[in-house]
Amino acid sequence: GHPFSRHPVTGLDPRVAQCFAQSNGYEQDEYLLKVPGPLRLEPVRGWGITPQHRLLWEAIPFSRTDRPPRPSYFLDRLRPAPRRPVKAVVAGRYWMHNYFHFFNDFLGSLLLCEELGVPHEVPVVVPEGVERLSFFKYAVAHFGPLRRRPILFQGHEHLSVAETVWFPKVMPNRRALWDAVLDALELPLAETAGEVDLF
C-alpha cells in the first residue's frame, strides 16, 4: 500500500517538501521472505538472482521504483564476478552507509528477523567498509539482534547461497519502529532537547 500518501507536506522547506512528496508515493509493505537456494546475491545493491538469471524483486526495498539500478546480465556474462559459496544468510546490505537507513531499515529489519524467529546462527550480509563507521561499531556492541548474529562482510564477490536466503523488509518511518530500535540500542537520553551528535 501507500501508508504515507496522505501526509501533508505544506509549511516545510521546499526541498524537504519535494523529497516528502516524492517519497510518500512509494509503495511500502513489510515481509520476511524465505527463499530456498540456490540463489546469488550481487554485491552492489544486494539483488537476489536466480539460476535462470531472473531478479528477485523482493530482495531490496523500492525495487518497484526506478531508483535501484538493475545489475547487468550481459556484463556479468562478459566479466563474471568472483563467486563465494555460503550456506544460508540474512540479506541486509542495502544503504548501509546512510545513517538514517541504517537505523530505520537495517536495524529495523533485524528486529523483524528476531520477532519471526530467524535462527541466530544465520549470518547477516553487510558490505565491506561499514565496520569503519562509528554507528555500525556501536550497533555491533549494543544492538542485541546484531550482536547475537554472525556478520558476513561482502566485497566485490557474488554470494552463491546453497540453502536459504531470508529477505527482511520492515514497514519504515514509524514511531513504534524507532522506539523499538532505540530501546534495543541502549542509547542514553539527552538531558535537554536540541541537536546532539551521538556518533
Phi, psi and omega in degrees: 000190179235075189293342184251010189291337182262005180290130181289147179238013180282152177080009180256163171307136184306324180291320178292317180299319180296318179296315180295318181299323178288311185292327182295343179271356180287142176285135182233146173204178180225134180198162167232104184264126178253115186245125177286148176283175002283146179210148181246137175250117180280156193271351186275306181246343183093020177300141169272133183234126182281167176300339178270012178065032175261144179277137175270107189295330181283001185293327182224153177296157176060023180293342181271003173256181179266012185286308184279122178297144178275140175292148183271118176296320185290319178295322180293328177287326181283318181231078184301131177284155176301148178250140179235113183284135174221164184273305182205147182212160164260122181279126182204035191261005184284133172054037185290336182276354180267122185306311183295311183293330177300311181285316187286310188265310185289303180295324176299320180292328177291327173297321178296317177300320179296314182296324185261007167082030173293127185305139183294339181283349179282122183286152175260137182271129174225156181284145173303141178108333182291340180295347178270350183278135185297321182287333174290316178302318180296317181295321179299324183278331191239340185268107187309310181299338175268321181296328183275358187240137174299151180246129179249114181273123181256125177266235182270358183274153171278144176266123176261103187267122187280321191249299188213140169236130172260127177248102178269140174223115182264149173289113192274176166061036180243145180300318181297322179294312181296323177299317181293319179295313183293323176297316181290335179282346180059038179283136177289144177283141176291142181289329179227156178288153179143188181270122182232128176276112180272330184229000000 
